[in-house]
Amino acid sequence: MVGIRDVAKRAGVSIATVSRVLNEDPTLSVTIETKQKIAESVQFYNYVKKSPAAKNVTNIALITTVSEVDELEDPYFRTIRRGIQIEAEQSKVNLKKIIRLSDTPLDKDDLVKCQGVLIIGQVLPSVIEEVSAINPNVVVIDDPSVEAEVDAVYTDLAKATRQHLERLYEKGHRNIAFIGGGRVRLDSQGTRHVSDDEYRKTAYEEWMQQKGLTKYIKNYLEGWTTLDGMQAADLLLQEYNQANLPTAIMVGNDPLAVGVYRSLQKNGLHIPEDISIVSFDNIEVAEFLTPALNTVNVNTEEIGRLAVRIVNERIKGTREVPIQVIVANNIIIRESEKNNSLKK
């Protein structure tokens, strides 16, 4: 019997892509040529898409704080979504509704029609309470601050922050600055609530204090884009004279780091000879910067896949105890840091 796997193989694309094209997923971005290949393959096999009822598909809603444009530009969130899509296809789970809070207020009617809900990104506790009151099968993705009674899956970036800092300390660095963004949480209407208690920044401050380096603590919280990184580094360079520059900068994510690179290099500074740089996320461009960036690798696709498995357990009633899964990360050492001979 011909299945969707055969259609995908002939078209030269993934099963998930075929499924999303046939289901007219509005968030999917593929070329006309790819759609034509899928259509030709469907016609060749005379493949008929089964209805969700026929496949006994479970419907889930996806609430995300990330806009479609930001998702396309940021590999971190894009690969979480890919993991969700892959696992959903394999588990016979249908993403019935995608709600982008940054664009559309929360519609409670959408949640009633689904058996489970995934939330990507950070929202106010009131949003989680509101969603759980309608649909108790909720999994929060990428927010380590959620209450213990809420299912969640995330990676421990605070721990990775301390590991970065300990390594820099062993290499002689004391004057270490931080460039990042504020903690952004959305309410049910999509309004942004920004605070300065972002966990990488907080972990940096606590570690510096524990090491007796309070006088060197310096935060630049401009935002999370490449442009924000460049502006933050420009500000840093304006505030320090050449002789007192930090020997290292911890950057909150790789897109920011790209901007920091640009600022330092246009001002005639060399990485890592003048300033060492470390970051988070390990997006594809990190390996191809000059010099290649030292960063934290996060298995974001696995985070997405685990979220689907966890919500499925709730829906099927195979687990009642709340769980919070921490997906391991690892530091990728490349070329953007060096030993600092002067220990201050």
C-alpha positions as CSV (number, residue, x, y, z in Angstrom):
1,M,0.0,0.0,0.0
2,V,1.4,3.4,-1.0
3,G,1.9,5.8,1.9
4,I,3.2,9.3,2.5
5,R,6.7,7.9,2.9
6,D,6.6,6.8,-0.8
7,V,5.4,10.2,-1.9
8,A,8.1,11.9,0.1
9,K,10.9,9.6,-1.3
10,R,9.9,10.2,-4.9
11,A,9.6,14.0,-4.4
12,G,13.0,14.0,-2.7
13,V,11.7,15.8,0.4
14,S,10.9,14.9,4.0
15,I,7.7,13.3,5.2
16,A,7.0,16.4,7.3
17,T,7.3,18.6,4.3
18,V,4.8,16.5,2.3
19,S,2.4,16.5,5.2
20,R,2.6,20.3,5.7
21,V,2.1,20.9,2.0
22,L,-0.9,18.6,1.7
23,N,-2.4,20.1,4.9
24,E,-1.7,23.7,3.5
25,D,0.3,24.7,6.6
26,P,0.4,28.5,6.3
27,T,3.8,28.7,8.2
28,L,5.6,26.5,5.7
29,S,7.9,28.2,3.3
30,V,8.8,26.1,0.2
31,T,9.5,26.8,-3.4
32,I,6.9,26.3,-6.2
33,E,9.2,23.7,-7.6
34,T,9.0,21.7,-4.4
35,K,5.3,21.9,-4.4
36,Q,5.2,20.7,-8.0
37,K,7.4,17.7,-7.2
38,I,5.1,16.7,-4.4
39,A,2.0,17.2,-6.6
40,E,3.6,15.0,-9.3
41,S,4.5,12.3,-6.8
42,V,0.9,12.4,-5.3
43,Q,-0.5,12.0,-8.9
44,F,2.0,9.2,-9.8
45,Y,1.0,7.1,-6.8
46,N,-2.6,8.2,-6.8
47,Y,-2.1,9.0,-3.2
48,V,-5.2,10.0,-1.2
49,K,-4.5,12.0,2.0
50,K,-6.3,10.3,5.0
51,S,-8.5,12.5,7.1
52,P,-7.4,13.1,10.7
53,A,-10.3,11.0,11.9
54,A,-9.3,8.1,9.7
55,K,-5.7,8.2,11.1
56,N,-7.0,8.7,14.7
57,V,-4.9,11.8,14.9
58,T,-4.6,13.8,18.2
59,N,-5.0,17.5,17.7
60,I,-2.8,20.0,19.6
61,A,-2.5,23.7,19.5
62,L,0.8,25.5,19.4
63,I,1.1,28.9,21.1
64,T,4.4,30.7,20.3
65,T,5.8,34.1,21.4
66,V,7.9,34.2,18.2
67,S,6.6,35.9,15.1
68,E,6.8,34.1,11.7
69,V,9.6,36.5,10.6
70,D,11.6,36.1,13.7
71,E,11.2,32.3,13.5
72,L,12.6,32.3,9.9
73,E,15.5,34.5,10.9
74,D,16.4,32.7,14.2
75,P,17.6,29.1,13.8
76,Y,17.1,28.5,17.5
77,F,13.3,28.7,17.4
78,R,13.1,27.4,13.8
79,T,14.7,24.1,14.8
80,I,12.4,23.7,17.8
81,R,9.5,24.0,15.5
82,R,11.1,21.4,13.1
83,G,11.5,19.0,16.0
84,I,7.8,19.5,16.9
85,Q,6.8,18.9,13.3
86,I,8.9,15.7,12.9
87,E,7.7,14.2,16.1
88,A,4.1,15.2,15.4
89,E,4.2,13.4,12.1
90,Q,5.7,10.2,13.5
91,S,3.3,10.2,16.5
92,K,0.1,10.9,14.5
93,V,-0.3,14.3,16.1
94,N,-1.9,17.1,14.2
95,L,-0.9,20.7,14.7
96,K,-4.4,22.0,14.4
97,K,-3.8,25.6,15.4
98,I,-0.8,27.8,15.6
99,I,-1.3,31.0,17.7
100,R,1.4,33.6,17.4
101,L,0.9,35.8,20.5
102,S,3.0,38.6,19.0
103,D,0.5,38.9,16.2
104,T,-2.8,37.5,17.5
105,P,-4.4,37.6,21.0
106,L,-5.1,34.3,22.6
107,D,-8.4,32.8,21.4
108,K,-9.7,30.4,24.0
109,D,-12.1,28.7,21.5
110,D,-9.0,27.4,19.6
111,L,-7.8,25.6,22.7
112,V,-11.1,23.8,23.5
113,K,-10.9,22.0,20.1
114,C,-7.5,20.5,20.9
115,Q,-6.4,17.7,23.3
116,G,-3.1,19.4,24.2
117,V,-1.3,22.7,24.0
118,L,2.4,23.5,23.5
119,I,3.7,26.9,24.5
120,I,7.0,28.0,22.9
121,G,8.8,30.9,24.7
122,Q,8.2,32.9,27.8
123,V,4.8,34.1,28.8
124,L,3.4,35.5,32.0
125,P,2.2,33.0,34.6
126,S,-1.3,34.3,34.1
127,V,-1.2,33.0,30.5
128,I,-0.2,29.5,31.6
129,E,-3.0,29.5,34.2
130,E,-5.5,30.7,31.6
131,V,-4.6,28.0,29.2
132,S,-4.4,25.3,31.8
133,A,-7.9,26.2,33.0
134,I,-9.2,25.4,29.5
135,N,-6.9,22.6,28.6
136,P,-4.9,20.9,31.3
137,N,-2.5,19.1,28.9
138,V,0.1,21.9,28.6
139,V,3.8,21.7,28.0
140,V,5.9,24.9,28.2
141,I,9.0,24.9,25.9
142,D,12.2,27.0,26.6
143,D,11.2,28.6,29.9
144,P,13.1,27.2,33.0
145,S,11.2,29.6,35.3
146,V,7.8,27.8,35.1
147,E,6.2,26.5,38.3
148,A,6.9,22.8,39.3
149,E,3.3,21.7,38.6
150,V,3.6,22.6,34.9
151,D,5.2,20.2,32.3
152,A,8.2,21.8,30.7
153,V,11.2,21.1,28.5
154,Y,14.2,23.4,28.3
155,T,18.0,23.5,28.5
156,D,20.0,24.9,31.4
157,L,21.7,28.0,30.0
158,A,22.4,29.4,33.5
159,K,24.7,26.3,34.1
160,A,26.3,26.8,30.7
161,T,26.9,30.4,31.6
162,R,28.8,29.4,34.7
163,Q,30.8,26.8,32.7
164,H,31.8,29.5,30.1
165,L,32.9,31.8,32.9
166,E,34.8,29.2,34.8
167,R,36.8,28.4,31.7
168,L,37.5,32.1,31.0
169,Y,38.6,32.5,34.7
170,E,41.0,29.6,34.4
171,K,42.5,31.3,31.3
172,G,43.2,34.4,33.4
173,H,40.2,36.6,32.5
174,R,38.7,38.8,35.3
175,N,37.4,41.8,33.5
176,I,34.4,40.2,31.7
177,A,31.4,42.1,30.4
178,F,28.0,40.8,29.4
179,I,26.0,41.7,26.3
180,G,22.4,40.4,26.0
181,G,18.8,41.4,26.2
182,G,16.1,41.7,28.7
183,R,13.7,38.9,29.6
184,V,10.7,39.3,27.4
185,R,7.4,37.7,28.4
186,L,4.1,38.1,26.6
187,D,0.6,38.3,28.1
188,S,-2.6,36.8,26.5
189,Q,-3.0,39.9,24.4
190,G,0.5,39.8,23.0
191,T,1.8,42.7,25.0
192,R,5.5,42.5,25.8
193,H,6.6,42.7,29.5
194,V,10.4,43.3,29.7
195,S,12.5,42.8,32.8
196,D,16.2,42.6,33.5
197,D,16.1,39.2,35.3
198,E,17.2,37.2,32.2
199,Y,18.8,34.0,33.5
200,R,22.1,34.2,31.6
201,K,22.6,37.8,32.8
202,T,21.6,36.8,36.3
203,A,24.0,33.8,36.4
204,Y,26.8,36.1,35.1
205,E,26.2,38.6,37.9
206,E,26.0,36.0,40.6
207,W,29.2,34.2,39.4
208,M,31.1,37.5,39.2
209,Q,30.1,38.4,42.8
210,Q,31.1,35.0,44.1
211,K,34.5,35.4,42.5
212,G,35.0,38.8,44.1
213,L,34.8,40.5,40.7
214,T,31.9,42.8,41.4
215,K,33.8,45.9,40.3
216,Y,34.0,44.4,36.8
217,I,30.3,43.6,36.4
218,K,29.0,45.5,33.3
219,N,25.8,44.7,31.5
220,Y,24.7,45.9,28.1
221,L,21.1,44.9,27.5
222,E,20.1,46.3,24.1
223,G,18.0,43.4,22.7
224,W,18.5,40.0,20.9
225,T,19.2,40.9,17.3
226,T,22.4,41.3,15.4
227,L,21.8,45.1,15.2
228,D,21.3,45.1,19.0
229,G,24.7,43.3,19.4
230,M,26.5,45.9,17.3
231,Q,24.9,48.8,19.1
232,A,25.7,47.3,22.5
233,A,29.4,46.7,21.5
234,D,29.6,50.3,20.2
235,L,28.3,51.5,23.5
236,L,30.9,49.4,25.4
237,L,33.7,50.8,23.3
238,Q,32.5,54.3,24.0
239,E,32.6,53.8,27.7
240,Y,36.0,52.2,28.0
241,N,39.3,53.5,27.0
242,Q,41.6,51.2,25.0
243,A,43.8,50.3,28.0
244,N,40.9,49.3,30.3
245,L,38.7,47.3,27.8
246,P,37.3,44.0,29.1
247,T,39.5,41.0,28.2
248,A,36.4,39.0,27.4
249,I,32.7,39.5,26.5
250,M,30.0,37.0,27.2
251,V,27.2,37.4,24.6
252,G,23.7,36.1,25.2
253,N,23.2,34.5,21.8
254,D,24.9,34.0,18.4
255,P,22.9,36.5,16.4
256,L,24.0,39.1,19.0
257,A,27.6,37.9,18.7
258,V,27.6,38.5,14.9
259,G,26.8,42.2,15.7
260,V,29.5,42.3,18.4
261,Y,32.1,40.9,15.9
262,R,31.1,43.6,13.4
263,S,31.5,46.4,16.0
264,L,34.8,45.3,17.3
265,Q,36.3,44.7,13.9
266,K,35.2,48.0,12.4
267,N,36.8,49.7,15.4
268,G,40.1,48.0,14.6
269,L,40.0,45.4,17.4
270,H,41.0,41.8,16.9
271,I,39.3,38.7,18.3
272,P,40.6,37.0,20.4
273,E,43.9,39.0,20.5
274,D,42.3,42.1,22.0
275,I,39.0,40.7,23.3
276,S,37.8,37.1,23.7
277,I,34.1,36.4,22.8
278,V,31.9,33.5,23.9
279,S,28.2,33.0,23.1
280,F,25.2,30.6,23.1
281,D,23.1,28.7,20.6
282,N,25.6,27.4,18.0
283,I,23.7,28.5,15.0
284,E,25.2,27.6,11.6
285,V,26.9,31.0,11.1
286,A,28.9,30.6,14.3
287,E,31.3,28.1,12.8
288,F,32.0,30.4,9.8
289,L,32.7,33.7,11.6
290,T,36.3,34.9,11.5
291,P,37.5,33.7,14.0
292,A,35.1,30.8,14.5
293,L,32.9,31.4,17.6
294,N,33.1,29.6,20.9
295,T,29.5,28.9,21.8
296,V,27.0,26.6,23.6
297,N,25.3,24.0,21.4
298,V,21.7,23.4,22.3
299,N,19.8,20.4,20.8
300,T,16.7,22.5,19.9
301,E,15.2,19.8,17.6
302,E,15.2,17.3,20.5
303,I,13.6,19.9,22.7
304,G,10.7,20.2,20.2
305,R,10.4,16.4,19.8
306,L,10.4,15.8,23.6
307,A,7.6,18.4,24.0
308,V,5.3,16.4,21.7
309,R,6.1,13.1,23.5
310,I,5.4,14.8,26.9
311,V,2.0,16.3,25.9
312,N,1.1,12.9,24.3
313,E,1.6,11.2,27.7
314,R,-0.7,13.7,29.3
315,I,-3.4,13.3,26.6
316,K,-3.2,9.5,26.8
317,G,-3.3,9.5,30.5
318,T,-0.1,7.4,30.9
319,R,1.3,10.0,33.3
320,E,-0.3,12.3,35.9
321,V,2.8,13.5,37.7
322,P,4.2,16.8,36.3
323,I,7.7,16.6,34.8
324,Q,10.3,19.1,33.7
325,V,12.9,17.7,31.4
326,I,16.3,19.5,31.1
327,V,18.0,18.7,27.7
328,A,21.8,18.7,28.0
329,N,23.9,21.3,26.2
330,N,27.6,21.3,25.4
331,I,30.2,24.0,24.8
332,I,31.8,24.1,21.4
333,I,35.4,25.4,21.6
334,R,36.7,27.0,18.5
335,E,38.9,30.1,18.0
336,S,37.3,33.2,19.7
337,E,39.0,33.1,23.1
338,K,42.6,33.0,24.3
339,N,44.6,32.9,27.5
340,N,44.9,36.3,29.3
341,S,48.3,36.6,30.9
342,L,47.4,39.6,33.1
343,K,45.3,38.4,36.0
344,K,43.6,41.3,37.7
